[in-house]
Amino acid sequence: GVLATLVAPNVFSNVGTAKDATARSQIEMLGAALDAYRLDNGRYPTTEQGLAALWQAPMSEPRPANWRGPYLRKAVPLDPWRAAYIYRSPAQESRGGFDLLSYGADAKPGGSGEDADVTSWQ
């Protein structure tokens, strides 16, 4: 019991850090897949087409001219807090052609610590 009391706080504090690192890694991976999509099709998928366009050719307009996917080895993952990543194109925050983010543990914009947003532009 004493050992658990000493070890548990350290283990649980590292879980938040690991989830943040996982979200950053997944955002980088999704960003690379989005760039490959753009190279093939001349544009990023629209917000409405979403990240699903990396796994299956979009059926909505504008339809991709040269879809060569899937651009991911597996279906689009959820973030480490089991929520869908937020994707916007055209970008509202970043200087690139898209915004990609997770709202963190609280699933709300903003926050600090484990509740902080993880974004593609910071």
LOTILO-10843 format. One record per residue: x, y, z of N, C-alpha, C in turn; residue number from 1; residue in three letters. Coordinates in steps of 0.1 Angstrom, whole numbers. Example, Ala and Ser with C-alpha at 12.3 -4.5 7.8 and 13.67 -1.06 7.14 Angstrom:
residues 2
> 132:-57:78:123:-45:78:132:-33:78:1:ALA .
> 128:-22:71:137:-11:71:129:0:79:2:SER .
end
This chain:
residues 122
> 8:-12:0:0:0:0:9:13:0:1:GLY .
> 19:13:8:28:24:9:35:26:-5:2:VAL .
> 39:16:-11:46:17:-24:36:22:-34:3:LEU .
> 24:18:-34:14:23:-44:11:38:-41:4:ALA .
> 11:42:-29:9:56:-26:21:65:-31:5:THR .
> 33:59:-31:44:67:-36:45:67:-52:6:LEU .
> 42:56:-58:44:54:-72:32:59:-80:7:VAL .
> 20:58:-75:8:61:-83:8:76:-88:8:ALA .
> 11:86:-80:11:100:-85:21:102:-97:9:PRO .
> 32:95:-96:42:96:-107:37:90:-120:10:ASN .
> 31:78:-118:25:71:-130:14:79:-136:11:VAL .
> 5:83:-128:-7:91:-134:-3:104:-140:12:PHE .
> 7:111:-135:12:123:-141:18:121:-154:13:SER .
> 24:109:-156:30:106:-169:20:102:-180:14:ASN .
> 8:97:-176:-2:93:-185:-6:106:-193:15:VAL .
> -8:117:-187:-12:129:-194:-1:133:-204:16:GLY .
> 11:132:-200:22:136:-209:23:126:-221:17:THR .
> 20:113:-219:20:103:-229:9:106:-239:18:ALA .
> -3:109:-234:-14:112:-243:-11:124:-251:19:LYS .
> -6:135:-245:-2:147:-253:8:143:-264:20:ASP .
> 18:135:-261:28:132:-271:22:123:-282:21:ALA .
> 12:114:-278:5:106:-288:-3:115:-297:22:THR .
> -10:125:-292:-18:134:-300:-9:142:-310:23:ALA .
> 2:147:-305:11:154:-314:17:145:-325:24:ARG .
> 20:133:-322:25:124:-332:14:120:-342:25:SER .
> 2:118:-337:-9:115:-347:-12:127:-356:26:GLN .
> -12:139:-350:-14:151:-358:-3:153:-369:27:ILE .
> 9:150:-365:20:150:-375:17:140:-387:28:GLU .
> 13:128:-383:11:117:-392:-1:121:-401:29:MET .
> -12:126:-396:-23:131:-403:-20:142:-413:30:LEU .
> -11:151:-408:-7:163:-416:1:158:-428:31:GLY .
> 10:148:-426:17:142:-438:8:136:-448:32:ALA .
> -2:129:-443:-12:123:-452:-20:133:-459:33:ALA .
> -24:144:-452:-31:155:-459:-22:162:-470:34:LEU .
> -9:163:-467:0:169:-477:1:160:-489:35:ASP .
> 1:146:-487:1:137:-498:-12:138:-506:36:ALA .
> -23:139:-500:-36:141:-506:-35:154:-515:37:TYR .
> -30:165:-509:-30:177:-517:-20:176:-529:38:ARG .
> -9:169:-528:0:167:-539:-7:160:-550:39:LEU .
> -15:150:-547:-23:142:-557:-34:150:-563:40:ASP .
> -41:158:-555:-54:164:-559:-54:179:-561:41:ASN .
> -43:185:-557:-42:200:-559:-49:208:-548:42:GLY .
> -54:202:-538:-61:209:-527:-63:199:-516:43:ARG .
> -65:205:-504:-68:196:-492:-83:193:-493:44:TYR .
> -87:182:-486:-101:179:-485:-108:191:-478:45:PRO .
> -120:193:-481:-128:204:-475:-131:200:-460:46:THR .
> -136:209:-452:-140:206:-439:-151:195:-439:47:THR .
> -160:197:-448:-171:187:-449:-166:173:-453:48:GLU .
> -157:172:-462:-151:159:-466:-143:153:-454:49:GLN .
> -137:162:-447:-130:158:-435:-118:148:-437:50:GLY .
> -113:143:-425:-102:134:-425:-106:120:-432:51:LEU .
> -118:117:-433:-123:105:-439:-118:104:-453:52:ALA .
> -115:116:-460:-110:116:-473:-96:110:-475:53:ALA .
> -90:108:-464:-77:102:-464:-78:87:-465:54:LEU .
> -90:81:-462:-92:67:-461:-100:62:-473:55:TRP .
> -110:70:-477:-119:67:-488:-121:80:-496:56:GLN .
> -122:78:-509:-123:89:-519:-136:96:-515:57:ALA .
> -136:109:-514:-148:117:-511:-158:116:-523:58:PRO .
> -171:115:-519:-181:115:-530:-188:129:-531:59:MET .
> -185:138:-522:-190:151:-523:-181:161:-531:60:SER .
> -186:171:-536:-179:181:-543:-170:190:-534:61:GLU .
> -159:194:-538:-152:191:-550:-146:177:-549:62:PRO .
> -150:168:-559:-144:155:-559:-129:155:-563:63:ARG .
> -121:147:-557:-107:147:-560:-104:142:-574:64:PRO .
> -95:149:-581:-93:146:-595:-83:134:-596:65:ALA .
> -75:132:-586:-65:121:-588:-63:114:-575:66:ASN .
> -74:110:-568:-73:103:-555:-65:90:-557:67:TRP .
> -54:88:-549:-46:76:-550:-44:70:-536:68:ARG .
> -54:72:-528:-54:66:-515:-57:52:-514:69:GLY .
> -58:46:-502:-59:54:-490:-45:60:-486:70:PRO .
> -45:71:-479:-33:79:-476:-29:75:-461:71:TYR .
> -36:66:-455:-33:61:-442:-33:46:-442:72:LEU .
> -25:39:-434:-25:25:-433:-37:19:-426:73:ARG .
> -43:27:-417:-55:23:-410:-65:35:-411:74:LYS .
> -77:32:-407:-87:43:-406:-83:54:-397:75:ALA .
> -88:66:-399:-85:77:-391:-86:75:-376:76:VAL .
> -76:77:-368:-77:73:-354:-85:84:-346:77:PRO .
> -90:81:-335:-95:90:-326:-83:96:-318:78:LEU .
> -85:107:-312:-74:113:-303:-72:104:-291:79:ASP .
> -62:106:-283:-59:97:-271:-70:98:-261:80:PRO .
> -79:108:-262:-90:110:-252:-103:104:-258:81:TRP .
> -102:97:-269:-113:90:-276:-123:99:-283:82:ARG .
> -118:111:-287:-126:120:-295:-121:122:-309:83:ALA .
> -129:126:-318:-124:128:-332:-116:141:-332:84:ALA .
> -105:140:-340:-97:152:-343:-106:162:-350:85:TYR .
> -104:175:-348:-111:186:-354:-102:190:-366:86:ILE .
> -109:190:-378:-102:193:-391:-110:204:-397:87:TYR .
> -103:215:-402:-109:226:-409:-100:229:-421:88:ARG .
> -107:231:-433:-100:235:-445:-110:243:-453:89:SER .
> -108:256:-456:-95:263:-453:-92:266:-439:90:PRO .
> -80:268:-436:-75:271:-422:-81:283:-416:91:ALA .
> -84:283:-404:-88:295:-396:-77:300:-387:92:GLN .
> -68:292:-383:-58:295:-373:-44:294:-379:93:GLU .
> -41:284:-386:-28:282:-391:-25:289:-404:94:SER .
> -12:290:-408:-9:297:-420:-9:287:-432:95:ARG .
> -10:274:-429:-11:263:-439:-26:263:-444:96:GLY .
> -29:252:-452:-42:251:-458:-52:244:-449:97:GLY .
> -48:240:-437:-58:233:-428:-54:236:-414:98:PHE .
> -64:234:-405:-63:234:-391:-66:219:-386:99:ASP .
> -58:214:-377:-60:201:-372:-57:201:-357:100:LEU .
> -67:197:-349:-65:198:-335:-73:188:-327:101:LEU .
> -69:187:-314:-76:179:-304:-78:189:-292:102:SER .
> -90:188:-286:-93:197:-275:-87:192:-262:103:TYR .
> -81:180:-262:-75:175:-249:-85:168:-241:104:GLY .
> -81:165:-228:-89:157:-219:-103:163:-217:105:ALA .
> -105:176:-216:-118:182:-213:-127:183:-225:106:ASP .
> -122:181:-237:-129:182:-249:-135:195:-252:107:ALA .
> -129:206:-246:-133:220:-248:-122:228:-253:108:LYS .
> -125:239:-260:-114:247:-264:-106:254:-252:109:PRO .
> -93:255:-254:-85:262:-244:-81:251:-233:110:GLY .
> -78:256:-222:-74:247:-211:-59:247:-209:111:GLY .
> -55:240:-198:-41:239:-195:-38:225:-190:112:SER .
> -26:221:-189:-22:208:-185:-28:198:-195:113:GLY .
> -34:187:-189:-40:177:-198:-52:182:-205:114:GLU .
> -58:193:-201:-69:198:-208:-65:208:-220:115:ASP .
> -53:210:-221:-48:220:-232:-50:214:-246:116:ALA .
> -53:223:-255:-55:219:-269:-42:215:-275:117:ASP .
> -42:205:-284:-30:201:-291:-33:204:-306:118:VAL .
> -25:213:-312:-28:218:-325:-17:215:-335:119:THR .
> -20:216:-348:-10:214:-359:-2:226:-361:120:SER .
> -5:238:-356:2:250:-359:10:255:-347:121:TRP .
> 11:248:-336:19:253:-325:29:242:-321:122:GLN .
end
